[in-house]
Amino acid sequence: MPTLGPMEWILILLVLILLFGAKKLPDTARALGQSLRLFKKETAKLDDDDAASRPQPAKAVQTPPLPPAQPMSDEERARALEEEAARLRARAAAQKNKEE
């Protein structure tokens, strides 16, 4: 795309002066500058609001380490397995009753 040279800019400026008049151009430029400043200020406020509304990451809570577990005896292990098997049988029976 060709760039605008100095002659093109002068021509554009002359057309603007003819269309809007020499008195209105500075007022229009001033209003445009104020609008841009207001726009920048409002977008900065939005960025600040976004940063304030983001939840801060929670600090990790450290739990004290558990004492080493005592190894289970064969009887305790067998009892735990029987209890788990009973729970599984009860759950399977409940699901079977739901299906019927």
C-alpha positions, 0 to 999 in steps of 0.5 A: 500500500503506498504511503502518503507523502507531504503533498497528499497530507497538504491536500487532505488538510486543505480539503478539511479546512474547506469543509469544516472551516478554519475555526472549527478544526482546532475545536474538533481536534481538542474534543478528539483529544479529550475523548481519547484521554477519557477513553484511556482513563476508563479502560485503565479503570476497567483493568484495575477493576479486573485485577481487584476482582480476581481471587487471590490464590489461597495459601497452601495449608500444611498438615502435619505428617501422620505418624507411621502406620502400624502394620496390620495383622493377618486377622485385622486384614481379613476383617477389613476385607470381609467388611469391604466385601459386605459393603460391595454385596450390599451396594450390588443388592441395592442396585439390583433392587433399583433395576427391578 
